[in-house]
Amino acid sequence: MPAETPIPGTLPPPGGYAAGMCRSIKDLRRLDHEATDDEIREAALQYVRKVSGFRQPSRRNEEAFERAIGEVATSSRKLLAAVTP
């Protein structure tokens, strides 16, 4: 199996990221400390940008964009709280 192929149930190597993952989204599940609210929001922003295809939404889409960021961040917090190391 190539080194960059993630193994289910494992974390990517330090400083690395899973194959196909946007490299600007940081790993939020770390053993040494919990993710901050800012880190979670930044990851949510990057995810919404990737999914929507927009770096910056138009004024017309701004509310939907911000709502999606909040929803992704909330889901991420719940996931991080639920998974065990």
QUIGI-V554109 format. One record per pair of residues at least 24 apart in sequence whose ideal C-beta (glycine too) atoms are under 6 Angstrom apart, sorted by the first residue. I is the first residue (numbers start at 0). J is the second residue. D is the distance in Angstrom with one decimal. If there is no record, write none. Layout:
{{I J D} {I J D}}
This chain:
{{21 49 5.6} {30 84 5.7} {39 72 5.1} {39 75 5.2} {39 76 6.0} {40 72 5.2} {43 68 4.8} {43 71 3.9} {43 72 4.0} {44 68 5.4} {46 71 5.4}}
